[in-house]
Amino acid sequence: MNSFIQEITAIETYPVRQPVLRAGKPIESCHFQGDEWPSTHHLGYFINNQLIGVVSLFEAKNLILGEEKSIQIRGMAVLDSHQKTGIGNQLIQEAENYCRKQNAILIWFNARTSAVGFYEKLGYKIEGSEFEIQEVGPHFLMSKKI
Ligand SMILES: CC(C)(COP(=O)(O)OP(=O)(O)OC[C@H]1O[C@@H](n2cnc3c(N)ncnc32)[C@H](O)[C@@H]1OP(=O)(O)O)[C@@H](O)C(=O)NCCC(=O)NCCS
């Protein structure tokens, strides 16, 4: 089995974003504002050249968390068939390496409540109360200093 992580384009994330994060919704719903900005980066996890997992990194501050150089994680997804096999963990490790190279100090994101346990295992902490993102569901703001 040959597995690797490499940078991909925003559109290349859609075959994973759509079934995992936007099931039953149109392909346009897979687009995030800022996907094409030069400062945005998308990572793909491949097994035998097949895309299995994705994560996107946006240069963005969260004013609740402060003014430090920060990276927002969005669109974190692993195909159902391959979840809980360590791929999400490897994608987050690679995202953290990328952030260190960018001299970012903080990583943050709005985590689906169902995924909070995954991020907690990787050292991320909840900030504040649960809130609803329309058409997606309940979330918590989470962050980690790196
Ligand atoms: C959440 C998600 C990205 C995790 O990726 P993954 O490849 O399944 O996770 P890993 O196999 O690397 O798991 C790492 C650890 O977290 C645990 N874990 C994985 N998903 C979890 C979850 N939803 N809740 C609690 N723990 C979880 C694993 O059991 C593993 O624990 P271990 O180290 O004790 O064995 C993936 O399951 C997914 O795409 N889920 C659906 C979409 C989603 O919720 N995305 C996040 C949006 S914020």
The ligand as a MOL file (V3000), in Angstrom:
LIG
                    3D

  0  0  0     0  0            999 V3000
M  V30 BEGIN CTAB
M  V30 COUNTS 48 50 0 0 0
M  V30 BEGIN ATOM
M  V30 1 C -13.4570 13.3370 12.1480 0
M  V30 2 C -12.5400 12.7070 11.1050 0
M  V30 3 C -11.8990 13.7840 10.2460 0
M  V30 4 C -11.4420 11.9250 11.8490 0
M  V30 5 O -10.5910 11.2990 10.9160 0
M  V30 6 P -10.2010 9.7580 11.0780 0
M  V30 7 O -9.2450 9.4030 10.0110 0
M  V30 8 O -11.4630 8.9660 11.1540 0
M  V30 9 O -9.5070 9.7740 12.5080 0
M  V30 10 P -8.2450 8.9200 13.0250 0
M  V30 11 O -8.4190 7.4980 12.5950 0
M  V30 12 O -6.9730 9.5800 12.6490 0
M  V30 13 O -8.4850 9.0150 14.5890 0
M  V30 14 C -7.5310 9.4650 15.5410 0
M  V30 15 C -8.0980 9.1450 16.9170 0
M  V30 16 O -9.3350 9.8640 17.1000 0
M  V30 17 C -10.4180 8.9600 17.3240 0
M  V30 18 N -11.5860 9.4720 16.6060 0
M  V30 19 C -11.7770 9.5180 15.2710 0
M  V30 20 N -12.9640 10.1050 14.9970 0
M  V30 21 C -13.5140 10.4060 16.2020 0
M  V30 22 C -14.7310 11.0340 16.5720 0
M  V30 23 N -15.6050 11.4680 15.6590 0
M  V30 24 N -14.9740 11.2090 17.9060 0
M  V30 25 C -14.0950 10.7750 18.8600 0
M  V30 26 N -12.9040 10.1830 18.5480 0
M  V30 27 C -12.6360 9.9930 17.2380 0
M  V30 28 C -9.9480 7.6220 16.7580 0
M  V30 29 O -10.6070 6.5540 17.3340 0
M  V30 30 C -8.4660 7.6810 17.0990 0
M  V30 31 O -8.2740 7.3640 18.4440 0
M  V30 32 P -7.0200 6.4800 18.9690 0
M  V30 33 O -5.7980 7.3290 18.6390 0
M  V30 34 O -7.2690 6.3270 20.4230 0
M  V30 35 O -7.0620 5.2160 18.1770 0
M  V30 36 C -13.3030 11.7070 10.1820 0
M  V30 37 O -13.8200 10.6620 10.9680 0
M  V30 38 C -14.3710 12.3270 9.3710 0
M  V30 39 O -14.1370 12.7300 8.2200 0
M  V30 40 N -15.6050 12.4030 9.9300 0
M  V30 41 C -16.7530 12.9460 9.2280 0
M  V30 42 C -16.5850 14.4280 8.8720 0
M  V30 43 C -16.2220 15.2900 10.0400 0
M  V30 44 O -16.8200 15.2250 11.0980 0
M  V30 45 N -15.2030 16.1210 9.7980 0
M  V30 46 C -14.7470 17.0710 10.7830 0
M  V30 47 C -15.5320 18.3090 10.6360 0
M  V30 48 S -15.0900 19.4920 11.8720 0
M  V30 END ATOM
M  V30 BEGIN BOND
M  V30 1 1 1 2
M  V30 2 1 2 3
M  V30 3 1 2 4
M  V30 4 1 2 36
M  V30 5 1 4 5
M  V30 6 1 5 6
M  V30 7 2 6 7
M  V30 8 1 6 8
M  V30 9 1 6 9
M  V30 10 1 9 10
M  V30 11 2 10 11
M  V30 12 1 10 12
M  V30 13 1 10 13
M  V30 14 1 13 14
M  V30 15 1 14 15
M  V30 16 1 15 16
M  V30 17 1 15 30
M  V30 18 1 16 17
M  V30 19 1 17 18
M  V30 20 1 17 28
M  V30 21 1 18 19
M  V30 22 1 18 27
M  V30 23 2 19 20
M  V30 24 1 20 21
M  V30 25 1 21 22
M  V30 26 2 21 27
M  V30 27 1 22 23
M  V30 28 2 22 24
M  V30 29 1 24 25
M  V30 30 2 25 26
M  V30 31 1 26 27
M  V30 32 1 28 29
M  V30 33 1 28 30
M  V30 34 1 30 31
M  V30 35 1 31 32
M  V30 36 2 32 33
M  V30 37 1 32 34
M  V30 38 1 32 35
M  V30 39 1 36 37
M  V30 40 1 36 38
M  V30 41 2 38 39
M  V30 42 1 38 40
M  V30 43 1 40 41
M  V30 44 1 41 42
M  V30 45 1 42 43
M  V30 46 2 43 44
M  V30 47 1 43 45
M  V30 48 1 45 46
M  V30 49 1 46 47
M  V30 50 1 47 48
M  V30 END BOND
M  V30 END CTAB
M  END
